[in-house]
Amino acid sequence: MIIVLFGPPGAGKGTQAEKLVDKHNLKQLSTGEMLRDAIVKGSDLGKKAKAIMDRGELVSDGIILSMIRQKIEETKGKSFIFDGFPRNLEQAKALDEMLNQLKLTLDLVVEIVVDDDILINRIENRAQASQNARSDDNEEVLNKRLKVYHQSTEKIRPYYLNKRKLVKIDGIRSIEEVTNDIESHIRNLPQK
Ligand code: ADP
């Protein structure tokens, strides 16, 4: 099974991905986590990415796509949940091509919908509650991340709607309710 979780920063993509990983034996591919790992390791890629992430902008498609390609190729089981990827139309099309080459198909794209004002509150709370808050979880950078989300990432919505892959989920509920809602869509997928 291959699932994409998409939604604005703070929508709960990472939290939901973790819930689904164990239950469905999926490999979680979070580009944000991969980039943060590269930063901690201090690699050239990490150094390049940090400056971009701290401005709230998107890391180049070239970097992101080669990271994803490598992970897909090195993973034995071919069941994935993508979180934070694809983030623009180019990445969405490139993902389709990669999956096509491997004779794999995307099953479901879940959009977690949360209003901007709620996200701002959530991320402020997350930053205050965490001892090692993310350097991009501050008001100025968050506003930029939201702008990038509306300008670039939301363009993948019509793309997946056209392919009849997209379902929308109300993300302003408890973690468990959101997970249950996603699960019901997974159960409704055609059997392979
Ligand atoms: P959030 O969704 O809360 O903003 P992420 O961890 O998904 O958090 O992303 C953090 C940052 O990492 C983004 O603002 C962006 O700079 C970079 N990033 C993550 N995934 C991608 C991607 N697929 N394409 C480009 N940049 C990305």
Boltz pocket constraint, residues with backbone or C-beta under 6 A from the ligand:
constraints:
  - pocket:
      binder: B
      contacts: [[A, 7], [A, 8], [A, 9], [A, 10], [A, 31], [A, 32], [A, 33], [A, 35], [A, 49], [A, 52], [A, 53], [A, 54], [A, 56], [A, 57], [A, 58], [A, 59], [A, 60], [A, 64], [A, 83], [A, 84], [A, 85], [A, 86], [A, 87], [A, 91], [A, 136], [A, 145]]
      max_distance: 6.0
